[in-house]
Amino acid sequence: MQELHGYYLEDLEVGMEAFYAKTITEADVVLFAGISGDDNPVHINAEYAKTTPFKERIVHGMFSAALISAVLGTRMPGPGAIYIDQQIKFKAPVHIGDTVVASAKVIEINEERRRVKLETICKVGDKVVAEGVATNMVDRRPA
């Protein structure tokens, strides 16, 4: 691997896995609301959140998706790969103070099209909070 490049297509194998973990803070939620423009009160207003089925503030679902992006962009396939598709299902809420572990596991490699499909999962402890499948376009090793 070059210093600023992740895995090349030839380096990847079905079954390879990478992880990224983040403990979500109050500041993370407020900053994400500002950056994304999603200021839904269930995320930022404790009094409003008490009136919802969650009974407390919850972290944006797309924050979990951003952690998947962190795995793909920094761990595997890493720098040089292009994130081109994501299907995701949000299964459970994430709360401020939770540690979310995002994982990506190679499930398919299409060498002809330079596409790599990865199973993506976000967990808090043993609970799956988001899951799906991502597709990345990955560089071949330079000749």
C-alpha positions in Angstrom: 0.0 0.0 0.0 1.1 3.5 -0.7 1.2 5.9 2.2 -2.1 7.6 1.3 -3.8 4.7 -0.4 -5.8 1.9 1.1 -6.3 -1.6 -0.2 -6.0 -2.3 -3.9 -8.5 -4.7 -5.6 -5.9 -7.4 -5.7 -5.4 -7.1 -1.9 -9.0 -7.8 -1.0 -10.5 -11.2 -0.3 -14.1 -12.3 0.6 -14.3 -12.5 4.3 -11.9 -9.6 5.1 -13.3 -7.3 7.8 -12.6 -3.9 9.3 -14.0 -1.9 12.2 -14.4 1.7 13.4 -15.8 2.5 16.9 -17.1 5.8 18.3 -18.6 6.8 21.6 -21.3 9.4 20.7 -21.2 12.7 22.6 -23.6 15.6 23.0 -21.3 17.7 20.8 -21.4 15.0 18.1 -25.2 15.2 17.9 -25.3 19.0 18.0 -22.6 19.3 15.3 -24.2 16.6 13.1 -27.5 18.5 13.3 -25.8 21.7 12.2 -23.8 20.1 9.4 -26.7 18.0 8.1 -29.4 20.6 8.7 -31.4 17.8 10.4 -32.6 19.6 13.6 -35.5 17.2 14.2 -36.3 17.8 17.9 -36.1 14.1 18.7 -32.3 14.6 18.3 -31.8 18.0 20.0 -34.7 18.7 22.4 -34.9 16.6 25.5 -38.4 17.8 26.5 -39.8 17.0 23.1 -38.0 13.6 23.0 -39.7 12.6 26.3 -43.0 12.7 24.4 -41.8 10.2 21.8 -41.8 6.4 22.0 -38.0 6.7 22.6 -38.6 8.7 25.8 -35.2 10.4 25.4 -33.1 12.0 22.6 -31.8 9.7 20.0 -28.8 10.0 17.7 -29.5 10.7 14.0 -29.7 7.4 12.0 -27.4 8.8 9.4 -24.7 9.3 12.0 -24.4 5.5 12.0 -24.2 5.6 8.2 -21.4 8.1 8.6 -19.5 5.7 10.8 -19.9 3.1 8.0 -18.4 5.7 5.7 -15.5 6.0 8.2 -14.8 2.3 8.0 -14.9 2.3 4.2 -12.9 5.5 3.7 -10.2 5.0 6.3 -9.9 1.3 7.1 -11.1 -0.9 4.2 -11.0 -0.5 1.3 -9.7 2.8 2.5 -8.3 5.9 0.7 -8.6 5.6 -3.1 -11.8 3.6 -3.0 -15.1 5.3 -4.1 -18.2 4.7 -2.0 -20.9 4.3 -4.7 -23.9 2.6 -3.1 -25.4 1.8 0.3 -28.6 0.0 1.3 -29.2 0.4 5.0 -31.9 -0.5 7.5 -32.1 1.2 10.9 -33.0 -1.4 13.5 -32.7 0.3 16.9 -32.0 3.7 18.3 -28.6 5.0 19.3 -28.3 7.2 22.4 -25.8 9.8 23.5 -23.1 8.0 25.4 -23.4 4.8 23.4 -20.4 3.3 21.7 -21.2 2.3 18.1 -19.0 -0.2 16.4 -19.3 -0.1 12.6 -18.0 -3.0 10.6 -17.6 -3.8 6.9 -17.0 -7.3 5.6 -16.2 -8.1 2.0 -18.9 -10.4 0.6 -18.3 -10.1 -3.1 -15.6 -8.9 -5.5 -16.2 -8.2 -9.2 -12.8 -7.8 -10.6 -14.0 -6.9 -14.1 -16.0 -3.9 -12.9 -13.7 -3.1 -9.9 -16.6 -3.4 -7.5 -16.5 -4.7 -4.0 -19.7 -5.4 -2.0 -19.4 -5.3 1.7 -21.9 -6.2 4.5 -22.1 -3.2 6.8 -23.3 -3.5 10.4 -23.4 -1.0 13.3 -23.8 -2.4 16.8 -24.1 -1.0 20.3 -22.9 -3.9 22.4 -24.5 -7.0 20.9 -27.5 -5.1 19.5 -27.6 -4.4 15.8 -28.7 -0.7 15.3 -28.1 -0.6 11.5 -27.3 -3.1 8.8 -27.0 -3.1 5.0 -24.7 -3.6 2.0 -22.3 -1.1 0.5 -20.6 -1.1 -2.9 -17.2 0.5 -3.4 -15.2 1.0 -6.6 -11.6 0.0 -5.9 -8.4 0.8 -7.8 -6.3 -1.9 -9.3 -2.6 -2.0 -8.2 -0.6 0.3 -10.5 1.6 -1.6 -13.1 
